[in-house]
Amino acid sequence: MSSLSEHPTVKRFRERTDSATVKPRATPLDAQWLRQLCLDAGADDVGFCDIDRTELAGERADILRFFREPER
């Protein structure tokens, strides 16, 4: 196998994520509700921050690349 991207599991994952339709929410998520959901699902710690914070300026391009906003 030449690369990880050629692995059958990776190919199936990409096919599913490429074809998935993300629908924008009518209302913003409640951060406290989402935090509790993550904790209930087994996360040890959960936090949220605004990607427009100046401290994240150097990471913003990667954040947007990996966590795309849904198309409207």
DODOMAR-666242 format. One record per residue (C-alpha): residue number from 1; residue in three letters; x, y, z. Coordinates in nm, 4 decimals. Layout:
residues N
(domi NUM; 'ALA'; (X; Y; Z))
...
END
This chain:
residues 72
(domi 1; 'MET'; (0.0000; 0.0000; 0.0000))
(domi 2; 'SER'; (0.1534; 0.3269; -0.1068))
(domi 3; 'SER'; (-0.0045; 0.5596; 0.1459))
(domi 4; 'LEU'; (-0.2595; 0.5835; 0.4213))
(domi 5; 'SER'; (-0.4992; 0.7631; 0.1852))
(domi 6; 'GLU'; (-0.5204; 0.4435; -0.0222))
(domi 7; 'HIS'; (-0.6326; 0.2288; 0.2725))
(domi 8; 'PRO'; (-0.9878; 0.0949; 0.2184))
(domi 9; 'THR'; (-1.1076; 0.2236; 0.5555))
(domi 10; 'VAL'; (-0.9790; 0.5738; 0.4822))
(domi 11; 'LYS'; (-1.1418; 0.5663; 0.1380))
(domi 12; 'ARG'; (-1.4795; 0.4623; 0.2867))
(domi 13; 'PHE'; (-1.4547; 0.7334; 0.5521))
(domi 14; 'ARG'; (-1.3820; 1.0006; 0.2920))
(domi 15; 'GLU'; (-1.6658; 0.8816; 0.0695))
(domi 16; 'ARG'; (-1.9090; 0.9089; 0.3601))
(domi 17; 'THR'; (-1.7882; 1.2501; 0.4755))
(domi 18; 'ASP'; (-1.7784; 1.3895; 0.1211))
(domi 19; 'SER'; (-2.1373; 1.2833; 0.0601))
(domi 20; 'ALA'; (-2.2694; 1.3903; 0.4016))
(domi 21; 'THR'; (-2.5019; 1.6864; 0.3991))
(domi 22; 'VAL'; (-2.4569; 1.9282; 0.6857))
(domi 23; 'LYS'; (-2.7601; 2.1417; 0.7554))
(domi 24; 'PRO'; (-2.7097; 2.4683; 0.9433))
(domi 25; 'ARG'; (-2.8911; 2.5019; 1.2735))
(domi 26; 'ALA'; (-3.1623; 2.7627; 1.3097))
(domi 27; 'THR'; (-3.0351; 2.8487; 1.6581))
(domi 28; 'PRO'; (-2.6878; 2.8372; 1.8124))
(domi 29; 'LEU'; (-2.5974; 2.5399; 2.0280))
(domi 30; 'ASP'; (-2.6074; 2.5938; 2.4004))
(domi 31; 'ALA'; (-2.2449; 2.5583; 2.5184))
(domi 32; 'GLN'; (-2.3405; 2.4137; 2.8583))
(domi 33; 'TRP'; (-2.5670; 2.1521; 2.6980))
(domi 34; 'LEU'; (-2.2962; 2.0593; 2.4453))
(domi 35; 'ARG'; (-2.0322; 2.0390; 2.7188))
(domi 36; 'GLN'; (-2.2505; 1.8028; 2.9222))
(domi 37; 'LEU'; (-2.3210; 1.5920; 2.6143))
(domi 38; 'CYS'; (-1.9459; 1.5526; 2.5552))
(domi 39; 'LEU'; (-1.8810; 1.4663; 2.9192))
(domi 40; 'ASP'; (-2.1658; 1.2130; 2.9178))
(domi 41; 'ALA'; (-2.0139; 1.0569; 2.6063))
(domi 42; 'GLY'; (-1.6884; 0.9963; 2.7909))
(domi 43; 'ALA'; (-1.4761; 1.3059; 2.7376))
(domi 44; 'ASP'; (-1.2569; 1.3832; 3.0381))
(domi 45; 'ASP'; (-1.2631; 1.7581; 2.9877))
(domi 46; 'VAL'; (-1.4414; 1.9880; 2.7447))
(domi 47; 'GLY'; (-1.3964; 2.3515; 2.6584))
(domi 48; 'PHE'; (-1.4972; 2.5936; 2.3863))
(domi 49; 'CYS'; (-1.3471; 2.9141; 2.2566))
(domi 50; 'ASP'; (-1.4108; 3.1683; 1.9845))
(domi 51; 'ILE'; (-1.1873; 3.1092; 1.6803))
(domi 52; 'ASP'; (-1.1623; 3.4851; 1.6352))
(domi 53; 'ARG'; (-0.9468; 3.5168; 1.9501))
(domi 54; 'THR'; (-0.6147; 3.6853; 1.8717))
(domi 55; 'GLU'; (-0.4301; 3.4019; 2.0494))
(domi 56; 'LEU'; (-0.5572; 3.1620; 1.7804))
(domi 57; 'ALA'; (-0.4707; 3.3784; 1.4805))
(domi 58; 'GLY'; (-0.1895; 3.1448; 1.3762))
(domi 59; 'GLU'; (-0.4203; 2.8416; 1.3995))
(domi 60; 'ARG'; (-0.7286; 2.9909; 1.2305))
(domi 61; 'ALA'; (-0.6551; 2.8564; 0.8799))
(domi 62; 'ASP'; (-0.6137; 2.5012; 1.0126))
(domi 63; 'ILE'; (-0.9249; 2.5294; 1.2297))
(domi 64; 'LEU'; (-1.1330; 2.6361; 0.9314))
(domi 65; 'ARG'; (-0.9777; 2.3673; 0.7112))
(domi 66; 'PHE'; (-1.0442; 2.0826; 0.9552))
(domi 67; 'PHE'; (-1.3725; 2.2070; 1.1017))
(domi 68; 'ARG'; (-1.5534; 2.3474; 0.8020))
(domi 69; 'GLU'; (-1.8542; 2.5656; 0.8556))
(domi 70; 'PRO'; (-2.1690; 2.4210; 0.7010))
(domi 71; 'GLU'; (-2.2631; 2.5656; 0.3655))
(domi 72; 'ARG'; (-2.5684; 2.7866; 0.3830))
END
